[in-house]
Amino acid sequence: MITGKLSPKNLWIKNPIDVLSELDCRGGVVVAEGKIIELVPKGKSPAANVDAIFDASRLVLLPGLINTHHHFYQTLTRAFSRSLNKELFSWLSTLYPVWANLRPYDISISSQLAMVELLLSGCTTTVDHHYIFSDSLIDAVDIQIQEANNLGMRAVFTRGSMSLGKSQGGLPPNCIVQDDQTILDDSARLIKNYHCINEGAMTQIALAPCSPFSVSSELMRATAALSCTEGVRLHTHLAETNDEHEYCQSRFGLSPLEYLEDVGWLSDRTWLAHGIHFDEREITVLGKERVGISHCASANMVLASGICSVVDLENAGCPLGLGVDGSASNDCSNMIQELRLAFLLQRLKYGASRVSHLDVLRWATNGAAKCIGRSDIGVIATGMQADLALFSLDEPRFSGFEDPIAAIILCGAHKADHVMIQGRWVVTKGEVIGIDVPELLRKHSESASHLRQIYNNVSTHS
């Protein structure tokens, strides 16, 4: 296992330029045994004895960013030529045959690459939604968990699934769908083997049938029942496009939200990816039930899916987080860049006075933590997990700034200098500890080329 360097017993992260916290801690924070044990006011010294000091005087201190929706394997199909300039359904139809050829090694290398990219952008907790399970990928989630453990990344792995192939009226090819019982049995296995409920949990499992157009209603209902029994959360794509709305109306006679309620998913255990096409009444219902929303600004723009009503959803009572989404629609896994894009997109929708840099930072930290049901991460306060991201403002893009926190978003930060998870440094001086990045890029590029070659060979002979 690759782990970051353990901090001394009491480490003072001293005198940052600024701190994203509602409390006075411009003098920094003291970290011990994986938690924040003291907030130090500006100009003060810690009350606790400290064993070491980390000089943060040229850095801005943020809570670690939390990514609430991703598909790690899609890093292997970035800027894929045949899927360019397409909207969701045709984009998926083009890429499903490529993803059908994923190997266990591809899952390993793509997961590692995605998490390295997230760590370098200040992300300390990530969700991944893996739903491609061919005969050769039955242990895909196990592989991902091992890679997260190796990197020391906090993660929620959502056991995705598809049970409706083309022959049953679904969108995916039959070779990457599974029957309902196989999906439920493996979901129960993953919960038993990996789901941790303790404070500071590093690995958790959620259940995530892919979408209304790729799974049966019976599977949705059975998954909801299993999540209730096991105490885990539910996740799916919903209300992403108008095509999905038309599909739900034609197949079920229901809107996407009515379908969600019909299959027993309308609860505070659920968070949804995208959530774009809800009307005012539906937003009220979602807020009343405290259904979480993962806003994926980049992917929504690339696929021209629409603009999520983020402010209205949050005001209604929905926990609101941000997600980079898959790297075949983003096409990157940079969390801090995703904040700036969400900031710009939502300002375009609501106006400059209704969306601030502090709003998007809240969505990516405390709001995201609420989406995934965590109360021990997402804010800088005593007793919280020591998940921290520190950004330098020494680049030309920041020159002339006045407000350090605003500069991170408005001037376009793209890389963290130091990242800590559970009190361990996992990124120092802009490098992920224990990772040979050039070698990782070489292996990842080879996997991507292998997938393209298989796809091109099949296409040539079909």
C-alpha positions in Angstrom: 0.0 0.0 0.0 1.3 3.5 -0.9 0.5 5.9 1.9 1.4 9.5 2.5 3.9 10.6 5.1 2.3 10.5 8.6 2.2 13.9 10.2 3.9 14.3 13.6 1.7 13.8 16.6 0.7 17.5 16.7 1.2 19.4 13.4 0.6 23.2 13.2 -0.3 24.3 9.6 0.7 27.8 10.4 -0.5 31.2 9.2 -2.0 30.5 5.8 -2.8 33.5 3.6 -6.5 32.8 4.2 -8.7 29.9 5.3 -12.1 28.9 4.0 -13.9 28.6 7.3 -16.8 30.3 9.1 -14.6 30.4 12.2 -11.5 32.5 12.9 -8.5 30.4 12.1 -6.3 32.7 10.0 -3.5 31.5 12.3 -3.9 28.0 10.9 -5.0 24.6 12.3 -3.5 21.9 14.4 -3.8 18.4 13.2 -3.3 15.2 15.2 -4.3 11.6 14.7 -6.1 12.3 11.5 -8.3 15.1 12.8 -8.3 18.9 13.2 -7.9 19.4 17.0 -7.5 23.2 17.1 -8.3 26.3 15.1 -5.7 29.1 15.7 -7.0 32.7 15.5 -5.0 35.2 13.5 -1.9 36.3 15.3 -2.2 33.7 18.0 -0.3 30.5 18.8 -1.8 27.1 19.5 -2.9 26.2 23.0 -1.8 22.6 22.3 1.8 21.7 22.3 3.0 21.1 18.7 5.6 18.7 17.5 6.2 20.3 14.1 5.2 23.3 12.1 4.2 23.5 8.4 4.7 27.0 7.0 1.6 27.8 5.0 2.3 31.6 4.7 2.2 31.5 0.9 -0.8 29.2 0.7 -4.6 29.3 0.9 -6.2 26.6 3.0 -9.4 25.0 1.9 -11.3 21.9 3.1 -10.5 19.0 0.8 -12.8 19.1 -2.2 -15.4 16.4 -2.6 -16.3 15.0 -6.0 -19.8 13.6 -6.0 -20.0 11.9 -9.5 -17.4 10.3 -11.7 -16.7 7.4 -14.0 -13.0 6.6 -13.7 -12.9 4.2 -16.6 -13.8 6.9 -19.0 -10.4 8.5 -18.8 -9.5 6.0 -21.5 -11.8 7.5 -24.0 -11.1 11.2 -23.8 -11.6 13.2 -27.0 -12.7 10.0 -28.7 -13.2 11.1 -32.3 -16.3 9.1 -33.2 -18.2 10.4 -30.1 -17.4 14.1 -30.6 -20.3 16.6 -31.2 -23.0 14.2 -30.1 -25.7 14.5 -27.4 -26.2 11.9 -24.7 -28.0 9.0 -26.3 -26.0 8.9 -29.5 -22.8 9.6 -27.5 -23.5 6.6 -25.3 -24.4 4.4 -28.3 -21.1 5.2 -29.8 -19.0 4.5 -26.7 -20.8 1.5 -25.2 -19.1 -0.9 -27.8 -15.7 0.6 -26.9 -16.2 0.2 -23.1 -17.4 -3.4 -23.7 -13.8 -4.3 -24.3 -12.4 -3.0 -21.0 -10.1 -5.4 -19.2 -9.3 -5.6 -15.4 -6.0 -4.0 -16.1 -7.7 -1.1 -17.8 -9.9 -0.6 -14.7 -6.8 -0.5 -12.5 -4.9 2.0 -14.6 -7.8 4.3 -15.4 -8.8 4.4 -11.7 -5.3 5.3 -10.7 -5.0 8.0 -13.3 -8.4 9.5 -12.4 -7.6 9.6 -8.7 -4.1 11.1 -9.3 -5.7 13.9 -11.3 -8.3 14.5 -8.6 -5.7 14.6 -5.8 -3.6 17.1 -7.8 -6.6 19.3 -8.1 -7.3 19.4 -4.3 -9.9 16.6 -4.2 -9.7 14.4 -1.1 -12.9 12.4 -1.3 -14.4 11.1 -4.5 -17.4 9.1 -5.7 -17.0 6.7 -8.6 -20.0 5.2 -10.5 -18.9 2.1 -12.3 -21.6 0.3 -14.3 -19.8 -1.6 -17.0 -19.7 -5.3 -16.0 -18.8 -7.6 -18.9 -17.9 -11.3 -18.1 -14.3 -10.2 -17.6 -15.0 -7.3 -15.2 -17.0 -9.0 -12.4 -14.4 -7.7 -9.9 -14.2 -4.1 -11.3 -15.2 -2.4 -8.0 -12.8 -4.5 -6.0 -10.0 -3.4 -8.3 -11.0 0.3 -7.8 -11.0 0.0 -4.1 -7.5 -1.5 -4.1 -6.2 1.5 -6.1 -7.9 4.0 -3.8 -6.3 2.2 -0.8 -2.9 2.4 -2.5 -3.3 6.1 -3.0 -4.8 6.9 0.4 -7.9 8.4 -1.2 -11.2 8.6 0.6 -13.9 7.3 -1.7 -17.5 6.1 -2.1 -17.7 3.4 -4.7 -21.2 3.1 -6.2 -22.0 -0.4 -7.5 -23.5 0.6 -10.8 -25.5 -1.7 -13.0 -27.3 -2.2 -16.3 -29.9 -4.9 -16.7 -31.7 -3.8 -19.9 -29.8 -4.5 -23.1 -30.9 -3.5 -26.6 -32.9 -6.7 -26.9 -35.0 -5.6 -23.9 -35.6 -2.1 -25.0 -32.6 -0.5 -23.2 -29.7 1.4 -24.7 -26.6 -0.6 -23.8 -25.5 -3.7 -25.8 -26.4 -7.1 -24.3 -22.8 -8.0 -23.6 -22.4 -5.5 -20.8 -25.7 -6.0 -18.9 -26.3 -8.4 -16.0 -29.5 -10.0 -14.6 -31.1 -8.5 -11.5 -30.1 -11.2 -9.1 -26.4 -11.2 -10.1 -26.4 -7.4 -9.5 -28.1 -7.6 -6.1 -25.9 -10.5 -4.9 -22.7 -8.6 -5.9 -24.1 -5.4 -4.3 -24.6 -7.3 -1.0 -21.1 -8.8 -1.3 -19.5 -5.4 -1.7 -21.4 -3.9 1.2 -20.4 -6.8 3.4 -16.7 -6.7 2.4 -16.0 -3.0 2.1 -18.6 -0.6 3.5 -17.4 1.2 6.6 -19.8 3.1 8.8 -17.3 4.4 11.3 -16.3 8.1 11.7 -13.5 8.8 9.3 -14.4 5.9 7.0 -12.1 5.8 4.0 -14.2 3.4 1.9 -17.9 3.2 1.5 -20.3 1.5 -0.9 -23.5 2.9 -2.4 -25.9 1.3 -4.9 -26.3 2.9 -8.3 -28.4 1.4 -11.1 -27.3 3.4 -14.0 -30.4 5.1 -15.4 -34.1 4.6 -16.3 -33.1 3.6 -19.8 -30.7 0.9 -18.8 -32.2 -1.0 -15.8 -35.5 -2.6 -15.0 -38.1 -1.1 -12.6 -37.8 -4.3 -10.6 -34.1 -3.8 -10.1 -34.7 -0.2 -9.0 -37.2 -1.3 -6.4 -35.1 -4.2 -5.1 -32.0 -1.9 -4.9 -34.0 0.6 -2.8 -35.0 -2.2 -0.5 -31.5 -3.5 -0.1 -30.2 0.0 0.6 -32.7 0.4 3.4 -31.8 -3.0 4.9 -28.1 -2.3 4.7 -28.1 1.4 5.5 -26.3 2.5 2.4 -27.1 5.3 0.0 -28.6 5.3 -3.5 -27.2 7.0 -6.6 -28.3 7.2 -10.3 -28.4 9.5 -13.3 -31.8 11.3 -13.6 -33.3 14.2 -15.5 -30.2 14.7 -17.6 -31.8 15.2 -21.0 -35.1 15.8 -22.7 -34.6 12.4 -24.5 -34.7 10.7 -21.1 -37.9 12.5 -20.2 -39.5 11.3 -23.5 -38.2 7.8 -22.8 -39.7 7.7 -19.3 -43.1 9.0 -20.6 -43.2 6.4 -23.5 -42.0 3.4 -21.4 -43.5 4.1 -18.0 -46.1 6.8 -18.6 -44.3 8.8 -16.0 -41.8 11.7 -15.8 -38.3 10.9 -14.5 -39.3 12.2 -11.0 -42.6 10.3 -11.0 -40.6 7.2 -12.0 -38.1 7.8 -9.1 -41.0 8.0 -6.6 -42.7 4.9 -8.2 -39.7 2.7 -7.6 -39.2 3.9 -4.0 -36.2 6.1 -4.5 -37.6 9.5 -3.3 -35.8 9.8 0.0 -32.9 11.5 1.8 -30.7 8.4 1.1 -30.6 9.3 -2.6 -28.5 11.7 -4.6 -28.8 12.2 -8.3 -26.3 13.0 -11.0 -27.3 16.0 -13.2 -30.9 16.7 -12.2 -31.3 19.3 -15.0 -34.9 18.9 -16.2 -37.1 19.4 -13.2 -39.9 21.9 -13.1 -40.7 24.2 -10.1 -43.1 21.7 -8.6 -40.7 18.9 -8.9 -37.9 20.9 -7.3 -40.2 21.5 -4.3 -40.8 17.8 -4.0 -37.1 17.0 -4.2 -36.2 19.6 -1.6 -38.9 18.3 0.8 -37.5 14.8 0.6 -33.9 16.2 0.8 -32.8 14.3 -2.3 -29.2 15.3 -3.2 -28.0 16.7 -6.5 -24.6 16.4 -8.1 -24.2 19.3 -10.5 -21.8 18.3 -13.4 -21.3 21.6 -15.2 -18.6 20.6 -17.7 -20.3 17.4 -18.9 -23.7 19.2 -19.2 -22.1 21.8 -21.4 -20.1 19.3 -23.5 -23.2 17.2 -24.2 -25.5 20.2 -24.4 -27.8 18.6 -21.9 -29.0 21.8 -20.3 -28.3 23.9 -17.2 -29.2 22.6 -13.7 -31.3 24.8 -11.5 -28.7 24.7 -8.7 -29.8 27.7 -6.7 -33.5 26.7 -6.7 -32.7 23.1 -5.8 -30.5 24.2 -2.9 -33.0 26.8 -1.7 -35.7 24.1 -1.8 -33.7 21.9 0.6 -31.6 19.6 -1.6 -28.1 18.9 -0.6 -26.0 20.2 -3.5 -22.6 18.9 -4.6 -20.4 19.1 -7.7 -19.1 16.3 -9.9 -16.5 16.2 -12.6 -18.5 13.3 -14.3 -16.8 10.9 -16.7 -13.7 12.0 -18.6 -15.3 11.0 -21.9 -17.7 13.9 -21.5 -15.8 16.4 -19.3 -13.0 15.5 -20.6 -10.8 15.8 -17.5 -10.9 15.0 -13.8 -9.8 18.4 -12.4 -12.0 19.2 -9.5 -10.9 22.8 -8.9 -11.4 23.7 -12.5 -14.9 22.2 -12.2 -15.7 24.7 -9.5 -14.9 27.6 -11.8 -17.0 26.2 -14.6 -19.9 25.7 -12.3 -19.4 29.3 -11.0 -19.5 30.7 -14.5 -22.4 28.5 -15.8 -24.6 29.3 -12.8 -23.9 33.0 -12.9 -25.0 32.9 -16.5 -28.3 31.3 -15.4 -29.0 33.3 -12.2 -27.0 36.6 -12.5 -23.8 37.9 -10.8 -25.6 38.8 -7.6 -27.0 35.4 -6.9 -24.0 33.1 -7.3 -20.7 33.9 -5.6 -17.3 32.1 -5.4 -18.3 31.1 -1.8 -21.4 29.3 -3.1 -19.4 27.0 -5.4 -16.9 26.4 -2.7 -19.7 25.4 -0.4 -21.2 23.0 -3.1 -17.8 21.3 -3.5 -17.2 20.9 0.3 -20.0 20.9 2.9 -22.8 20.5 0.3 -21.0 17.6 -1.3 -20.5 16.0 2.1 -24.2 16.2 2.8 -24.9 14.6 -0.6 -23.0 11.5 0.3 -24.2 11.4 3.9 -21.0 12.5 5.7 -20.8 14.9 8.7 -17.1 14.4 9.4 -15.7 16.0 6.2 -16.3 19.1 4.1 -15.6 21.9 6.7 -12.6 23.2 8.6 -13.6 22.8 12.3 -12.4 21.1 15.4 -13.2 17.4 15.4 -13.4 17.1 11.6 -11.3 14.8 9.6 -8.0 16.5 8.6 -8.8 16.5 4.8 -7.1 19.7 3.6 -6.0 21.3 0.3 -3.5 24.1 0.1 -3.1 26.3 -3.0 -0.4 28.7 -3.9 -1.1 32.1 -5.4 2.4 32.6 -6.8 1.5 32.0 -10.5 1.0 34.8 -13.0 -2.7 34.1 -13.2 -3.1 35.3 -9.6 -0.9 38.4 -9.7 -2.7 41.5 -8.4 -5.3 39.6 -6.4 -6.9 41.2 -3.3 -9.3 38.4 -2.0 -7.3 35.2 -1.7 -10.3 32.9 -1.5 -12.0 34.6 -4.5 -8.8 34.4 -6.5 -8.8 30.6 -6.3 -12.1 30.5 -8.3 -12.0 33.7 -10.4 -8.4 33.5 -11.4 -8.7 29.8 -12.2 -6.6 27.7 -9.9 -5.9 24.4 -11.5 -3.4 22.6 -9.2 -3.0 22.2 -5.4 0.4 22.5 -3.9 -0.3 20.2 -0.9 -3.1 17.9 -0.1 -3.8 16.0 3.2 -6.2 13.2 3.8 -6.9 11.9 7.3 -3.8 13.7 8.5 -1.5 12.2 5.9 0.2 14.2 3.2 -0.7 12.6 -0.2 0.4 15.5 -2.3 3.5 17.6 -1.5 4.9 20.4 -3.7 2.5 19.5 -6.5 3.4 15.8 -6.7 1.5 12.7 -5.6 3.5 10.8 -3.1 4.7 7.4 -4.3 3.5 7.8 -7.9 5.8 7.8 -11.0 3.5 10.0 -13.1 5.4 9.6 -16.4 5.2 5.8 -16.1 1.5 6.0 -15.1 0.8 8.2 -18.2 2.7 5.7 -20.4 0.6 2.7 -19.2 -2.6 4.7 -19.3 -1.9 5.8 -22.9 -1.2 2.2 -23.9 -4.5 1.0 -22.4 -6.4 3.8 -24.3 -4.6 2.8 -27.5 -5.5 -0.9 -27.0 -9.2 0.0 -26.6 -9.2 2.1 -29.8 -7.4 -0.6 -31.7 -10.0 -3.3 -30.7 -12.9 -1.0 -31.6 -11.4 0.0 -34.9 -10.7 -3.7 -35.8 -14.3 -4.7 -35.0 -15.7 -1.7 -36.9 -13.6 -2.5 -39.9 -14.9 -6.1 -40.1 -18.5 -5.4 -39.2 
